[in-house]
Amino acid sequence: MGKPKQPFDMGEYKTDKLDIKAWLWGMRNGVYISPIAVTEGRWAIVITINSVENRDPKTYTKGDIWPKVYEYYKYYYKKNENKI
């Protein structure tokens, strides 16, 4: 039996009020943005809107992944906030 793998370090990100507001809006409106591991230390982002998946063609490192995830949430929140 092998030794269990350690989880990848995805870095830390301190959210602000707008990040949380945009994330909650996304959860309530079928917008889900998730990082997925591509290689050790690199992640891609999958954006699911009403069960339709799209993948960001770029990959990100631990210092970049969480800011980019929340940037996408804020983009969709701001794009649709007047339509609610």
C-alpha positions in Angstrom: 0.0 0.0 0.0 1.2 3.4 -0.9 1.3 6.6 1.1 -1.8 8.7 0.5 -1.3 11.8 -1.7 -1.3 15.2 0.0 -3.9 17.6 -1.4 -2.6 20.3 -3.7 -2.1 23.7 -2.2 -4.5 26.0 -4.0 -3.3 29.1 -2.1 -5.4 31.5 0.0 -7.7 34.3 -1.0 -9.4 36.7 1.3 -12.9 37.4 0.0 -14.7 40.7 0.4 -18.4 41.5 0.6 -18.8 41.8 -3.2 -17.2 38.4 -3.7 -19.6 36.8 -1.3 -22.6 38.6 -2.7 -21.7 37.5 -6.3 -21.0 33.9 -5.2 -24.4 33.7 -3.4 -26.1 35.2 -6.4 -24.5 32.5 -8.5 -25.6 29.7 -6.3 -29.2 31.0 -6.3 -29.2 31.5 -10.1 -27.6 28.3 -11.4 -24.1 29.8 -12.0 -21.4 27.5 -10.6 -17.7 28.3 -11.1 -15.2 25.6 -10.1 -11.5 25.0 -10.3 -10.4 21.6 -11.5 -6.9 20.2 -11.3 -5.1 19.9 -14.7 -1.7 19.0 -13.4 0.0 19.3 -10.1 0.0 23.0 -9.3 -2.2 24.0 -12.3 -5.9 24.4 -12.4 -8.5 25.2 -15.1 -11.9 26.8 -14.4 -15.2 25.2 -15.3 -18.2 27.5 -15.6 -21.6 25.8 -15.4 -24.7 27.9 -16.2 -28.1 26.1 -16.0 -26.4 22.7 -16.6 -24.3 23.9 -19.6 -20.6 23.6 -19.0 -17.9 25.8 -20.4 -14.2 25.6 -19.6 -11.8 28.5 -19.5 -9.0 27.6 -21.9 -6.3 29.0 -19.7 -4.8 27.4 -16.6 -3.9 29.1 -13.4 -1.4 28.6 -10.5 -2.2 28.7 -6.8 -1.8 32.4 -6.6 -4.1 33.1 -9.5 -6.9 30.5 -9.2 -9.1 31.9 -6.5 -9.0 35.6 -7.6 -10.0 34.4 -11.1 -12.9 32.3 -9.8 -14.3 35.2 -7.9 -13.6 37.5 -10.9 -15.9 35.3 -13.0 -18.6 35.3 -10.3 -18.5 39.1 -10.1 -18.6 39.3 -13.9 -21.8 37.2 -14.1 -23.3 39.0 -11.1 -22.7 42.5 -12.5 -23.8 41.4 -16.0 -27.2 40.2 -14.7 -27.9 42.3 -11.5 -30.3 44.6 -13.3 -32.3 41.6 -14.8 -33.2 40.2 -11.4 
